Every structure is written in C-alpha cells, then in structure tokens.
Amino acid sequence: MARPIEDLRVKNDDELAADLADLKREQFNLRFQSATNQLENPARVTEVRRTIARIKTLQSERARAAAEQA
C-alpha cells in the first residue's frame, strides 16, 4: 500500500535514503517480473513509482530549505 506523505515526513534523511534504495531495488525486480510475465500485482509498479517520486520530492524540499537557511 502506498505510504501517505505524512508517514514519510517524520523520517530523517538517512531513513528516506534507505527507503529510496529499497524501493529502487523493488522497482528493478518488478520490471524484470513484468518482462517475463510473472508479475503478480501490476498495481504495485505504480505504487512503487509514486512512492519513489514522493521521497525524491521530500528530499528536494529539504535540500531547498537547507540552502535557503545557509
């Protein structure tokens, strides 16, 4: 299930980076499953892609906020 943005906002930068790495690995595996027609849940591909986008958005927001304070 997709994680609401509020769940991601409470995590620190290291946790977000770890989640992002895990999701990218899962996305890679899902792509292979899709190519070999072994994909069990096609909706998971969209969920993972959107969660990756949410994490990247949060990371860029935090980087922008840090740059403005500096």
Backbone bond lengths (Angstrom), bond angles and torsions (degrees), N, CA, C in turn:
res aa  C-N    CA-C-N  psi(-1)  N-CA   C-N-CA  omega(-1)  CA-C   N-CA-C  phi
1 M - - - 1.443 - - 1.526 109.18 -
2 A 1.313 115.85 143.85 1.453 120.47 -178.19 1.523 110.85 -67.31
3 R 1.299 115.24 143.71 1.461 120.15 -179.70 1.517 109.09 -89.45
4 P 1.314 117.07 127.71 1.463 118.23 175.15 1.528 109.81 -63.41
5 I 1.284 115.50 153.87 1.459 121.11 -177.28 1.528 111.57 -61.26
6 E 1.336 117.08 -29.04 1.464 119.82 179.70 1.528 111.46 -63.76
7 D 1.336 116.78 -36.71 1.461 120.19 178.07 1.525 111.02 -65.25
8 L 1.319 115.99 -34.25 1.460 119.66 -179.35 1.524 111.96 -78.51
9 R 1.316 117.39 -31.34 1.469 120.74 -178.02 1.524 113.03 -64.84
10 V 1.330 117.99 -27.36 1.465 119.83 -178.10 1.527 112.41 -80.34
11 K 1.317 117.53 -10.15 1.463 120.87 179.97 1.521 110.19 -83.52
12 N 1.345 114.50 151.61 1.465 117.84 177.04 1.534 109.37 -84.96
13 D 1.323 116.16 177.12 1.464 120.99 -174.11 1.525 112.62 -62.94
14 D 1.328 117.13 -37.67 1.465 120.37 -179.66 1.528 111.36 -66.62
15 E 1.328 116.14 -41.08 1.466 119.96 178.69 1.523 110.90 -65.74
16 L 1.328 116.70 -39.04 1.458 119.74 177.62 1.527 111.21 -64.58
17 A 1.319 116.73 -40.84 1.462 120.37 179.06 1.523 110.78 -64.30
18 A 1.330 116.89 -38.96 1.468 120.28 178.34 1.525 110.88 -67.11
19 D 1.337 116.36 -42.34 1.464 120.04 177.16 1.517 110.83 -62.21
20 L 1.324 116.54 -41.01 1.460 120.81 179.65 1.525 111.08 -62.06
21 A 1.326 116.95 -42.76 1.464 120.42 178.88 1.532 110.54 -63.56
22 D 1.325 116.62 -42.62 1.467 119.93 178.48 1.525 111.50 -62.73
23 L 1.317 116.12 -43.04 1.462 119.71 -179.17 1.524 112.20 -67.89
24 K 1.317 117.03 -36.41 1.468 119.49 177.20 1.527 110.72 -65.93
25 R 1.335 116.19 -37.93 1.463 120.36 176.55 1.535 109.92 -64.27
26 E 1.341 115.86 -43.14 1.462 120.06 178.56 1.526 110.85 -64.50
27 Q 1.325 116.90 -40.20 1.460 120.66 178.36 1.529 110.60 -61.65
28 F 1.316 116.36 -40.85 1.459 121.39 177.89 1.527 110.45 -60.60
29 N 1.341 116.00 -46.74 1.464 120.42 179.33 1.524 111.83 -64.47
30 L 1.327 116.91 -39.60 1.463 120.35 178.63 1.529 111.22 -64.63
31 R 1.325 116.11 -36.43 1.465 119.49 177.98 1.528 110.85 -62.78
32 F 1.328 116.48 -41.83 1.457 119.78 177.95 1.523 111.28 -66.59
33 Q 1.328 117.17 -41.27 1.457 120.46 178.00 1.523 110.52 -61.87
34 S 1.317 116.35 -39.08 1.452 120.70 179.25 1.530 110.92 -65.73
35 A 1.323 116.71 -40.76 1.461 121.06 -178.49 1.521 111.81 -66.97
36 T 1.332 116.87 -30.28 1.468 120.44 -179.35 1.524 112.15 -99.47
37 N 1.333 116.12 11.70 1.473 122.11 179.02 1.523 112.83 57.41
38 Q 1.323 117.49 38.79 1.456 122.09 177.84 1.529 111.71 -116.07
39 L 1.317 116.02 16.08 1.451 120.99 -176.62 1.526 110.26 -74.89
40 E 1.351 115.83 122.07 1.464 120.41 -177.77 1.517 111.86 -84.48
41 N 1.332 117.44 -38.68 1.457 121.46 -176.36 1.531 109.08 -129.52
42 P 1.324 117.71 92.91 1.466 120.37 -177.54 1.529 113.35 -61.57
43 A 1.319 118.00 -27.34 1.465 120.54 -179.78 1.523 111.30 -68.08
44 R 1.312 117.66 -22.58 1.468 121.32 -179.15 1.526 110.82 -63.13
45 V 1.333 117.43 -32.06 1.464 121.25 179.29 1.528 109.57 -59.65
46 T 1.313 116.92 -45.38 1.459 121.74 179.67 1.520 111.29 -67.04
47 E 1.337 116.71 -42.50 1.466 120.50 178.83 1.522 111.20 -58.62
48 V 1.326 116.07 -46.97 1.463 120.70 -178.22 1.521 110.12 -64.16
49 R 1.324 117.00 -44.10 1.455 120.66 -179.25 1.532 111.13 -61.45
50 R 1.313 117.00 -42.60 1.464 120.49 -179.13 1.528 111.99 -70.54
51 T 1.331 116.60 -36.49 1.466 119.17 177.59 1.524 110.61 -66.52
52 I 1.327 116.94 -38.45 1.466 120.87 175.53 1.524 109.46 -59.96
53 A 1.315 116.82 -43.46 1.468 120.58 179.46 1.520 110.83 -64.00
54 R 1.329 117.46 -39.60 1.471 120.43 178.87 1.524 110.75 -62.58
55 I 1.331 116.39 -43.85 1.465 120.31 -179.35 1.530 110.16 -64.67
56 K 1.331 117.32 -44.13 1.459 120.03 179.57 1.520 111.47 -63.81
57 T 1.328 117.15 -36.48 1.461 121.22 177.11 1.520 110.51 -63.66
58 L 1.333 115.90 -45.08 1.472 119.90 177.91 1.522 111.12 -60.89
59 Q 1.327 116.60 -43.63 1.459 120.20 -179.40 1.529 110.75 -62.55
60 S 1.319 117.42 -41.12 1.467 119.31 179.96 1.526 111.34 -70.55
61 E 1.343 117.72 -35.78 1.464 120.41 175.69 1.522 110.54 -61.58
62 R 1.324 115.98 -44.28 1.465 119.86 -179.68 1.524 111.42 -66.89
63 A 1.324 117.44 -38.51 1.459 120.83 178.95 1.529 110.29 -66.25
64 R 1.317 116.98 -40.64 1.453 121.53 178.56 1.527 110.87 -64.76
65 A 1.345 116.15 -41.92 1.462 120.32 178.86 1.524 110.99 -64.80
66 A 1.317 116.64 -39.28 1.460 120.36 179.03 1.533 110.99 -67.50
67 A 1.330 116.46 -37.18 1.467 120.22 179.31 1.530 110.63 -68.35
68 E 1.313 116.86 -35.05 1.466 119.70 179.46 1.525 111.40 -69.53
69 Q 1.331 116.67 -33.11 1.461 119.89 179.87 1.529 112.15 -76.02
70 A 1.311 115.63 -24.99 1.476 119.39 -177.50 1.500 112.56 -80.02
